[in-house]
């Protein structure tokens, strides 16, 4: 088996759709953690960004939280109440420890969420799957696949683990980010919408069943991402003006605690589609299971 430094790959048939960087050699201030990049549509359009100049610690699609019992596992400056964003020596890392499965369409491994001193804050079991969806819709026009992300976070015996965000630490303006986050790429203005609203301000903080982001890849072709799978208390975090991105925010308005010895599970799905889907097509994609027939 190859080493952890080499990216793993996810395939849909004969098409490579994502690379999974498991053990990145990054500055601690960038929040080292496993991440997916590049992620591509079936047509080959890249739909993630990593290490962008505006937020170097944005790493494709990943799990990241800025405040885990006081440790920054997101990267960048930490938001401090009544002070603002401040560089601190509080950066931990999310580290791969072993594989439990590694195949063309499924990856599973164990991770440790560590504080700056290397102490384990949380252990995690994570599973990633690439599922073909091409052929969905009444005209069988959808060219898409779905990324399924399933993880279980475990708090140590004898210690509660608090998950926070800039919002819970005093930042206004809906900055409750931290959780499963997808930094998208778009050469033109991106748009975001859900089942009932359109635009960053309207969608940010919502709890709709799905959210869609439409962007333009580096190759000039349109793509659509349709996100689903909010957990209890989760909210959508969306950005299009400063940069394109969508996240499942764990602590959008208030901190979340994983009690000592207990677990928190997340299950998210992201449809990666060629072309610019409208609201009806995005809703259809969000309910399409493997094999291409929409759920009824």
C-alpha positions in Angstrom: 0.0 0.0 0.0 1.2 3.5 -0.8 2.1 6.0 2.0 -0.2 8.5 3.6 1.7 11.3 1.8 0.3 10.2 -1.6 -3.3 11.2 -2.4 -5.9 8.5 -2.5 -8.3 8.6 -5.4 -12.0 8.2 -5.9 -13.4 6.9 -9.2 -16.8 6.6 -10.9 -16.3 3.9 -13.4 -13.1 4.8 -15.4 -13.3 8.5 -14.4 -11.2 9.9 -11.5 -13.5 12.3 -9.7 -11.5 13.3 -6.6 -8.1 13.1 -5.0 -7.9 12.8 -1.2 -4.8 14.4 0.3 -4.5 12.5 3.5 -1.3 13.8 5.2 -0.5 17.3 3.8 2.8 18.9 4.6 1.4 22.3 5.6 2.3 25.1 8.0 0.5 24.6 11.3 -1.2 27.9 10.7 -3.0 26.5 7.7 -4.8 23.9 9.8 -3.3 20.6 8.4 -6.0 18.1 7.8 -7.1 15.6 5.1 -8.9 17.2 2.2 -10.4 16.5 -1.2 -8.8 18.4 -4.1 -9.2 18.5 -6.9 -12.8 17.3 -7.1 -14.1 17.1 -10.7 -17.4 16.7 -12.5 -17.8 13.7 -14.7 -17.0 16.0 -17.6 -13.7 17.0 -16.0 -14.5 20.4 -14.6 -12.6 21.2 -11.4 -15.0 22.3 -8.6 -12.7 22.8 -5.6 -10.0 25.3 -4.6 -7.1 24.7 -2.2 -4.7 27.1 -0.6 -6.3 30.2 -2.4 -4.5 33.5 -1.8 -7.6 35.0 -0.1 -7.8 32.3 2.6 -4.8 30.0 2.3 -6.2 27.6 5.0 -9.2 26.8 2.8 -8.5 23.2 1.7 -10.9 21.9 -1.0 -13.6 19.9 0.8 -12.7 19.0 4.4 -13.8 18.8 8.0 -12.5 21.7 10.0 -13.6 23.6 13.2 -12.0 26.8 14.4 -12.7 26.2 18.1 -12.3 22.7 19.6 -11.8 23.2 23.3 -9.8 26.3 22.5 -7.7 24.8 19.7 -8.0 26.1 16.2 -8.4 23.2 13.8 -9.6 25.5 10.9 -6.5 27.5 10.2 -5.8 31.2 10.0 -6.4 33.7 12.7 -8.6 32.9 15.7 -11.6 35.1 16.5 -11.3 36.4 20.1 -14.3 37.9 21.8 -14.0 41.7 22.1 -10.7 41.7 20.2 -11.4 40.3 16.7 -9.2 38.0 14.5 -5.8 37.4 16.1 -2.9 35.2 15.3 -2.4 32.8 18.2 -0.2 29.8 18.8 -3.4 27.6 19.1 -3.3 25.6 15.9 -3.8 21.9 16.1 -4.2 19.3 13.3 -6.5 16.5 12.2 -4.2 13.6 11.5 -4.8 10.3 9.6 -3.8 7.3 11.7 -4.8 4.2 9.7 -6.8 3.0 6.7 -9.7 0.6 7.2 -10.8 0.6 3.6 -9.3 1.8 0.3 -11.0 1.0 -2.9 -11.9 2.8 -6.2 -15.2 4.2 -5.0 -14.9 4.0 -1.1 -12.4 5.2 1.4 -12.5 4.7 5.2 -10.0 5.6 7.8 -9.3 6.6 11.5 -8.2 10.1 12.4 -7.2 12.0 15.5 -8.1 15.7 16.2 -5.1 17.0 18.1 -4.4 20.2 20.0 -1.1 22.2 19.5 0.8 19.9 21.9 -0.4 16.7 20.1 -2.9 15.7 22.8 -6.0 14.0 21.3 -9.2 16.0 21.5 -11.4 13.7 19.4 -11.0 10.5 17.5 -12.9 10.0 14.2 -14.0 7.3 11.9 -14.6 8.7 8.4 -16.0 7.2 5.3 -16.1 8.7 1.8 -18.0 7.2 -1.2 -18.3 8.2 -4.9 -21.8 7.2 -6.3 -22.8 7.5 -9.9 -26.0 9.4 -10.7 -25.8 10.0 -14.4 -29.1 9.5 -16.2 -31.5 11.0 -13.5 -34.4 13.2 -14.6 -37.3 12.7 -16.9 -35.1 13.3 -20.0 -32.1 11.4 -18.4 -30.0 14.6 -18.9 -28.1 14.8 -15.6 -24.4 14.2 -15.8 -23.5 13.9 -12.1 -22.1 11.8 -9.3 -22.5 12.1 -5.5 -20.0 12.3 -2.8 -21.2 10.7 0.4 -19.4 11.8 3.6 -20.1 9.8 6.8 -18.1 10.4 10.0 -18.3 9.7 13.8 -16.5 11.9 16.2 -15.8 10.5 19.7 -15.0 12.5 22.8 -12.5 10.9 25.3 -13.7 9.3 28.4 -13.7 11.9 31.2 -13.6 15.0 29.0 -16.4 17.0 27.3 -15.4 18.5 24.0 -16.9 21.9 23.0 -17.1 22.9 19.4 -17.4 26.7 18.7 -17.1 29.2 15.9 -16.3 32.8 15.4 -20.0 33.5 15.8 -20.2 31.8 19.2 -17.1 33.7 20.2 -18.7 37.0 19.4 -18.4 37.7 15.7 -21.6 39.1 14.1 -22.8 38.8 10.5 -23.5 35.1 10.3 -19.9 33.9 10.6 -20.9 30.6 12.3 -18.6 28.5 10.1 -16.9 25.3 11.1 -17.8 21.7 10.2 -17.9 20.1 6.8 -16.8 22.9 4.4 -16.4 23.0 0.7 -14.2 25.8 -0.8 -15.4 26.0 -4.4 -13.7 27.6 -7.4 -15.4 30.0 -9.9 -13.9 32.2 -12.6 -17.1 34.2 -12.6 -19.7 35.2 -10.0 -21.1 32.1 -8.3 -24.7 31.9 -7.1 -26.3 30.0 -4.3 -29.9 29.0 -3.6 -32.1 26.6 -1.7 -35.6 25.4 -2.0 -37.1 28.8 -1.1 -34.5 31.5 -1.3 -31.7 32.8 -3.5 -28.5 34.6 -2.6 -25.8 34.5 0.1 -27.6 36.6 2.7 -30.9 34.7 2.3 -29.4 31.2 2.4 -26.7 31.7 5.0 -27.9 30.2 8.3 -30.9 28.4 6.8 -31.9 24.8 7.7 -33.4 23.8 4.3 -32.9 20.2 3.3 -30.5 21.2 0.5 -28.4 24.1 -0.8 -27.1 24.5 -4.4 -24.1 26.5 -5.6 -23.6 27.2 -9.3 -20.2 28.2 -10.5 -17.8 28.3 -13.5 -14.8 26.1 -13.5 -11.3 27.0 -14.6 -12.2 25.5 -18.0 -15.0 28.0 -18.5 -17.7 25.4 -18.1 -20.6 25.7 -15.6 -21.1 23.3 -12.8 -23.5 22.8 -9.9 -23.0 21.4 -6.4 -26.1 20.3 -4.4 -25.5 19.8 -0.7 -27.7 17.8 1.7 -27.5 16.2 5.1 -27.8 18.8 7.9 -27.7 17.2 11.3 -29.8 18.3 14.3 -28.9 21.9 15.1 -26.7 22.3 12.0 -27.1 25.3 9.6 -25.9 26.1 6.1 -22.9 28.5 5.9 -22.7 30.1 2.5 -20.4 32.6 0.7 -20.4 33.9 -2.8 -19.4 37.6 -2.6 -15.9 37.2 -1.1 -15.4 33.7 -2.3 -17.5 30.7 -3.3 -18.1 28.2 -0.6 -20.7 26.1 1.3 -20.5 24.4 4.6 -22.4 22.4 7.2 -21.9 24.6 10.3 -21.9 22.7 13.6 -22.0 25.8 15.9 -23.7 28.5 13.8 -25.3 30.3 16.7 -24.3 28.5 19.9 -21.6 26.1 20.9 -22.1 22.3 20.6 -20.7 19.9 23.2 -19.8 16.3 22.7 -20.1 14.8 26.1 -17.3 12.7 27.5 -17.3 9.2 26.1 -20.1 9.9 23.6 -20.2 10.4 19.8 -21.5 12.9 17.2 -22.3 11.5 13.8 -22.5 13.4 10.5 -23.8 12.2 7.1 -23.6 14.6 4.2 -24.1 14.2 0.4 -22.8 16.5 -2.3 -24.1 16.1 -5.9 -21.4 17.2 -8.4 -23.1 18.0 -11.7 -22.0 19.3 -15.0 -24.0 22.4 -16.1 -26.0 25.1 -14.3 -29.0 23.4 -12.7 -32.1 25.5 -11.9 -34.1 25.1 -8.7 -36.2 22.2 -10.0 -33.3 20.3 -11.3 -31.3 20.8 -8.1 -34.2 19.5 -6.0 -34.4 16.5 -8.3 -30.6 15.9 -8.0 -30.8 16.2 -4.2 -33.3 13.2 -4.1 -31.7 11.0 -6.7 -30.3 7.7 -5.3 -27.8 5.5 -7.1 -29.0 4.2 -10.4 -30.4 7.5 -11.6 -34.1 7.5 -10.7 -35.3 10.4 -8.5 -36.7 9.4 -5.1 -40.5 9.5 -4.9 
